[in-house]
Amino acid sequence: MAIEQEIKITAPEIPTPVAVHDGLWTKCKKCEHIIYNKALEENFKVCPKCGYYFRMGAKERISLLCEPKTFKEFDESMTSVNVLNFPDYTKKLESSRKKMKMNEAVITGEGQLGPHNIVIGVLDFDFRGGSMGSVVGEKITRAVETAIKKKYPVIIVSASGGARMEEGIFSLMQMAKTSAALAELAKEGLPYISVMVDPTTGGVTASFAMLGDINVAEPKALIGFAGPRVIEQTIREKLPHGFQLSEFVLQHGMVDLIVERKEMKNTLIKLLNFLYKPKNVK
């Protein structure tokens, strides 16, 4: 009697792919290397394989530069209004506030950097492209005025697409206002260090970002007024390789130093040691 055997053929199990955005892992936007988030944070949000610089938020940047528990924010509740009744601007602002848990594209305040008391302002590109509207300009101006009263140096970290188009001329006015405040700071002999990170463009570049006693940039940061594509389309010529990246800008005299993120805090301390001596220190 024939005995029939049932042979079961089973396909090998295919593991379920793990999403890289589950809060534990991040994929590098340049080399696509998968990075453990804790390792990325420990490396100052720089890819350990290819050196790609991830963008940092304003709060992260303040934590990087200021000594723990020394930062005190200025004008935290100040918010923009839709003075020109620009379509959907009010909704977009509210959406950005909820998403970012901050009221505007800049955080200003005072803190301690090494041994130095400083006034610091940091733009956050994730809030409306770090654009400078009337409130951003006002907060920076007030921060500089506070620095003048307290005789503190000023550090501003810029990451911006430029002036905020929804506010029209009110936005453009901030270029002159912030520049005038920094001129008063210079009259008092107080130092201002500008730090430019990717990207720093438009009206921010054309005002306070380029007015530092020393202008510092992170590696490979886009720094310019109009973007490369706009310039190419306007002049109808191919731009040089690396045009407007911080290395190109350094070669052409628009920034003084390129500093790696992991060295930024120590470098700023050294610069302030050279530029600044508190009035009560002999």
C-alpha positions in Angstrom: 0.0 0.0 0.0 1.5 3.3 -1.1 2.0 5.8 1.6 1.7 9.3 0.6 3.7 11.9 2.5 2.6 15.5 2.5 5.6 17.7 2.0 5.1 21.3 3.2 7.3 23.9 1.6 7.5 27.1 3.5 9.0 30.3 2.3 11.7 31.8 4.6 10.4 34.4 7.0 11.0 37.9 5.9 11.6 40.3 8.8 9.3 43.2 9.1 11.3 46.3 8.1 11.9 48.8 10.9 11.0 52.4 10.1 14.0 54.7 10.6 11.6 57.4 11.9 10.3 55.5 14.9 12.2 57.7 17.4 15.3 55.5 17.6 17.0 55.9 14.2 17.6 58.6 11.6 18.7 58.2 8.0 21.5 60.6 6.9 20.1 62.8 4.1 23.5 62.7 2.3 24.9 59.2 2.6 21.7 57.4 3.8 23.6 55.8 6.7 21.2 54.7 9.5 22.2 56.4 12.7 21.1 55.7 16.2 19.6 58.9 17.5 21.5 58.9 20.8 24.8 58.5 18.9 23.7 61.4 16.6 23.0 63.7 19.5 26.3 62.8 21.1 28.0 63.7 17.9 26.4 67.2 17.9 23.9 66.1 15.2 26.7 65.5 12.6 26.6 62.2 10.6 29.5 60.1 11.9 30.0 58.5 8.5 30.0 61.4 6.0 30.1 64.5 8.2 26.7 65.8 7.1 25.4 68.6 9.3 21.8 68.1 10.4 20.0 71.3 11.3 19.6 72.2 14.9 16.7 73.9 16.5 17.0 77.1 18.5 16.5 75.4 21.8 19.1 72.7 21.0 21.6 75.4 19.9 21.1 77.3 23.2 21.7 74.1 25.2 24.8 73.6 23.1 26.3 77.0 23.8 25.0 78.2 27.2 26.0 76.7 30.5 23.3 74.5 32.1 20.5 76.4 33.8 21.9 79.8 33.0 19.6 80.8 30.1 16.8 83.2 30.8 14.5 84.0 27.8 13.4 87.5 26.8 9.9 88.4 25.4 8.8 84.8 25.3 5.1 85.7 24.8 5.6 88.1 21.9 3.7 87.0 18.8 3.2 88.3 15.2 -0.1 89.5 13.9 -1.5 89.5 10.3 -1.3 93.3 9.9 -1.6 93.0 6.1 -4.4 90.4 6.1 -2.2 88.1 4.1 -4.2 85.0 3.1 -3.8 82.1 5.5 -0.9 83.8 7.4 -2.7 83.6 10.7 -3.4 79.9 10.3 0.2 79.2 9.3 1.5 81.1 12.3 -0.7 79.1 14.6 0.4 75.9 13.0 4.0 76.7 13.5 3.5 77.7 17.1 1.8 74.4 17.9 4.4 72.3 16.0 7.4 74.1 17.3 6.1 74.9 20.8 7.6 78.4 20.5 5.9 81.7 19.6 8.3 83.0 16.9 11.2 82.1 14.7 13.8 83.5 17.2 14.6 82.9 20.8 16.4 85.6 22.6 17.7 85.8 26.2 20.7 86.0 28.4 22.9 83.2 29.6 26.5 82.2 30.4 29.0 81.0 27.9 32.0 79.8 29.7 33.0 82.6 32.1 31.1 85.2 30.1 27.6 86.6 30.6 26.1 87.1 27.2 23.0 88.1 25.4 22.1 85.5 22.7 19.6 85.2 19.9 19.0 82.1 17.9 16.9 81.7 14.8 15.1 78.5 14.1 14.7 77.5 10.4 11.8 75.1 11.2 9.6 78.0 12.2 8.5 79.6 8.9 11.9 79.2 7.4 13.5 81.3 10.2 12.1 84.3 8.4 12.4 87.7 9.9 9.1 89.5 10.5 8.3 92.4 12.7 8.5 90.4 15.9 11.8 88.7 15.0 13.3 92.1 14.3 11.8 93.6 17.5 13.1 90.7 19.7 16.6 91.0 18.3 16.6 94.8 18.7 15.3 94.5 22.3 18.0 91.9 23.1 20.7 94.1 21.8 19.4 97.1 23.8 19.4 94.9 26.9 23.0 94.0 26.2 23.9 97.7 26.0 22.3 98.3 29.4 24.0 95.3 31.0 27.3 95.8 29.2 27.2 92.2 27.8 28.5 91.0 24.5 26.0 89.7 21.9 26.0 86.4 19.9 23.3 85.8 17.2 23.0 82.4 15.5 21.3 82.9 12.1 19.4 80.2 10.1 16.9 81.9 7.8 15.4 82.2 4.4 15.3 86.0 4.8 12.6 88.6 5.3 9.0 87.3 5.8 7.1 88.0 2.7 3.7 87.9 4.5 4.6 91.1 6.3 5.9 93.0 3.3 7.5 96.4 4.2 7.1 95.8 7.9 9.5 92.9 7.5 12.0 94.8 5.4 12.0 97.6 8.1 13.6 95.2 10.5 16.8 95.1 8.5 17.4 98.8 9.3 16.2 98.5 12.9 18.4 95.6 13.8 21.4 97.2 12.1 20.9 100.4 13.9 20.7 98.6 17.3 24.0 96.8 16.5 25.6 100.2 15.6 24.7 101.4 19.1 26.2 98.3 20.6 29.5 99.0 18.7 29.5 102.6 20.0 29.6 101.2 23.5 32.6 99.0 22.6 30.7 95.8 23.2 31.5 92.9 20.9 29.0 91.2 18.6 29.8 87.7 17.1 27.6 86.5 14.3 27.3 82.8 13.8 25.9 81.7 10.4 24.5 78.1 9.9 22.7 76.5 7.0 21.0 78.4 5.5 21.6 82.1 6.1 20.0 84.1 3.2 18.0 87.1 2.2 17.3 90.0 4.4 19.0 88.4 7.4 22.2 88.1 5.5 21.8 91.7 4.3 21.5 93.0 7.9 22.6 91.6 11.2 24.1 88.3 10.1 26.9 90.0 8.3 27.6 92.8 10.8 29.6 90.8 13.4 32.9 92.1 14.7 33.7 88.5 13.8 31.6 86.4 11.4 31.7 82.7 12.0 30.1 79.9 9.9 29.6 76.2 10.2 31.0 74.0 7.4 29.1 73.7 4.2 26.5 76.3 5.2 24.7 78.1 2.5 25.3 81.8 3.0 24.2 84.5 0.6 21.4 87.0 -0.4 19.6 85.3 -3.3 19.9 81.6 -3.7 22.1 80.0 -6.3 19.2 78.9 -8.5 17.7 82.4 -8.6 21.1 83.8 -9.5 21.7 81.3 -12.3 18.2 82.0 -13.7 18.8 85.7 -13.6 22.3 86.0 -15.1 21.9 82.8 -17.2 25.3 81.6 -16.4 26.6 78.5 -14.5 27.9 79.3 -11.1 31.2 78.1 -9.7 31.3 74.8 -7.8 30.4 75.3 -4.1 29.1 78.9 -4.8 27.8 80.5 -1.6 28.8 77.6 0.7 30.7 78.8 3.7 34.1 77.6 2.3 33.5 79.7 -0.9 32.4 82.7 1.2 35.4 82.4 3.4 37.7 82.6 0.4 36.0 85.7 -0.8 36.3 87.5 2.6 32.6 87.5 3.8 33.2 85.4 6.9 36.2 85.2 9.2 36.2 81.6 10.5 34.7 78.3 9.7 34.2 76.3 12.9 33.0 72.7 13.3 29.9 72.4 15.5 31.7 70.4 18.2 34.3 73.2 18.5 31.8 76.1 18.3 31.4 76.7 22.1 35.1 76.6 22.9 35.9 78.8 19.9 33.3 81.4 20.9 34.7 81.5 24.5 38.2 82.1 23.1 36.9 84.9 20.9 35.2 86.6 23.8 38.3 86.2 25.9 40.1 88.2 23.2 37.3 90.7 22.5 35.7 91.3 25.8 36.7 92.3 29.3 33.9 93.1 31.8 34.1 96.6 33.2 34.3 95.4 36.8 37.3 93.1 36.0 40.7 94.7 36.2 
